[in-house]
Amino acid sequence: MKQDEKEMRKAAALKYEASTDNAPYIVAVGSGYVADRIVDEAREHNVKIVEDKKLSHVLSRLSVGDEIPEPLYQAVAEILVFISNIDKDYKTRFGLP
């Protein structure tokens, strides 16, 4: 593997609806410029971003529409809990429903 490939930025966007989905699944994935665009779009739409280089490297091997594999459930669950807690803190701080 070339050095450039090892260090290239990677990003993946996940979606999960507990009431309808079996597991979180990939809605966007890419490296380099595409990864930058995924992050830019997330920021523009106020989507929470969590940086985890190891996880993004693994997720970048998946395709759009793929559910995350079971060995990644714990890592993704920790991120979802983290984001959920941020949302709760934000709502409480600003008196939102």
C-alpha distance (Angstrom), angle and dihedral (degrees) to the residues before:
residue distance angle dihedral
M1 . . .
K2 3.79 . .
Q3 3.80 119.3 .
D4 3.83 90.7 -118.4
E5 3.80 91.3 55.9
K6 3.81 91.8 50.2
E7 3.80 93.7 52.7
M8 3.81 98.9 38.1
R9 3.80 114.0 124.8
K10 3.78 114.0 -107.0
A11 3.77 130.8 -167.7
A12 3.76 137.7 179.7
A13 3.78 130.4 -173.8
L14 3.78 119.0 -149.4
K15 3.76 132.8 -163.0
Y16 3.78 128.1 -163.8
E17 3.78 132.6 173.1
A18 3.80 108.4 -176.6
S19 3.80 92.0 -155.6
T20 3.81 95.5 55.8
D21 3.81 111.5 16.0
N22 3.80 128.2 77.9
A23 3.80 91.4 -151.8
P24 3.80 139.4 -12.6
Y25 3.78 111.6 -75.4
I26 3.80 137.7 -160.1
V27 3.81 116.4 -96.5
A28 3.81 96.4 168.7
V29 3.78 134.6 9.5
G30 3.77 134.9 171.1
S31 3.77 150.1 127.8
G32 3.79 135.5 -124.6
Y33 3.80 112.0 -3.0
V34 3.82 92.3 3.3
A35 3.81 90.3 53.5
D36 3.80 89.5 51.3
R37 3.81 90.5 51.5
I38 3.81 91.7 49.5
V39 3.81 90.0 53.7
D40 3.83 92.4 44.0
E41 3.82 91.5 51.1
A42 3.79 91.0 48.1
R43 3.80 91.0 52.1
E44 3.82 92.2 46.9
H45 3.81 89.8 54.3
N46 3.82 96.1 41.8
V47 3.79 92.5 -113.6
K48 3.79 113.0 160.8
I49 3.80 114.0 -108.1
V50 3.79 123.6 -153.9
E51 3.80 118.7 -173.4
D52 3.78 114.3 -142.2
K53 3.79 111.7 151.1
K54 3.79 95.8 -170.2
L55 3.79 93.6 49.5
S56 3.81 93.9 44.2
H57 3.81 89.1 51.1
V58 3.82 90.6 55.0
L59 3.81 93.8 42.0
S60 3.80 90.9 50.0
R61 3.80 88.1 68.4
L62 3.81 89.9 64.0
S63 3.80 127.7 80.5
V64 3.78 131.9 -124.9
G65 3.79 108.2 -80.1
D66 3.82 95.2 26.2
E67 3.78 116.9 128.9
I68 3.77 112.8 -129.2
P69 3.80 110.6 -98.7
E70 3.79 118.3 -105.4
P71 3.83 94.5 -109.5
L72 3.84 87.7 64.8
Y73 3.81 96.0 50.3
Q74 3.81 93.9 97.1
A75 3.81 94.8 49.7
V76 3.80 93.2 46.3
A77 3.81 92.4 43.5
E78 3.81 89.8 55.5
I79 3.81 89.8 52.9
L80 3.81 92.4 47.6
V81 3.82 90.9 50.5
F82 3.81 90.4 48.0
I83 3.81 91.3 51.8
S84 3.79 92.2 44.6
N85 3.81 90.2 53.4
I86 3.80 91.0 50.0
D87 3.80 89.9 51.7
K88 3.82 91.8 49.3
D89 3.82 92.1 48.6
Y90 3.80 90.9 48.4
K91 3.80 93.0 49.3
T92 3.80 92.3 46.9
R93 3.81 93.3 46.9
F94 3.79 93.1 51.3
G95 3.80 98.7 34.5
L96 3.79 95.2 -115.7
P97 3.82 124.3 155.6
